[in-house]
């Protein structure tokens, strides 16, 4: 009882300082040193363009990809490097090991996060591949659904392939290729745009076949859905004509159905 008497004489501010100091000491002593985040001992002894700590690639894939990246670097001058990790990583030590500079891209595959892929991009590459390109590349090939269906190895190889294609052709604003789920979205927007255009075209005056004025009034709406969201993503990502024809057909069918539907629902005229 008497041992607590000195503490009662302390002011509340001093008591709070003592408690904070005690909590900080416990947190410092209980936290392990984060050696795994900067460990040059994990670097291989022999020169290589791939450090596969997470074992995402097979031995044959790693050997073939290493030679392919060497040929690509000799051909174009761009450095592409791959680091896979799980619970340990060499961290900043890879920058000196690979000599990463403004002409370098390091793909980091780490399955612990919500997205498998991350990219460390040199400044010179942003002139050819903007930041939106890297965001789309990460979300397309690094998302959990793609990795679950295709595997970590294919996610890495597909992402590298897209980078190589764009660098060989002098740059890309978007990731080349049109995934099926993205094409379905463009088809839906095309059909919706056609429906809006068809309803706008329905005649509102006697003797009128097509209400062109209403089509023009609603053109910003159906034009954005059809041209910006239905046609634009297709022509900017692939040269295949089949998705384009399907979207145009979807727009035409939607417009025709919407144009004819009010006529079907119109009440029959009464005969005198």
Secondary structure, DSSP 8 states (H G I E B T S, - for coil): -GGGHHHHTS-HHHHHHHHHHHHHHHHHHHS---GGGS-GGGS-SS--SEEETT--S-HHHHHHHHHHHHHHHHHH--EEEEEEESS---TTHHHHHHT--TTEEEEEEETTSSSSEEEEE-GGGGGTB-HHHHHHHHHHHSSHHHHHHHHHHHHHHHHHHHHHHHHHTT-BSS-SS--HHHHHHHHHHHHHHHHHHHHHHB--STT-SB-HHHHHHTHHHHHIIIIIIIIHHHHTT---HHHHHHHHHHHHHHHHHHHHHHHHHS------
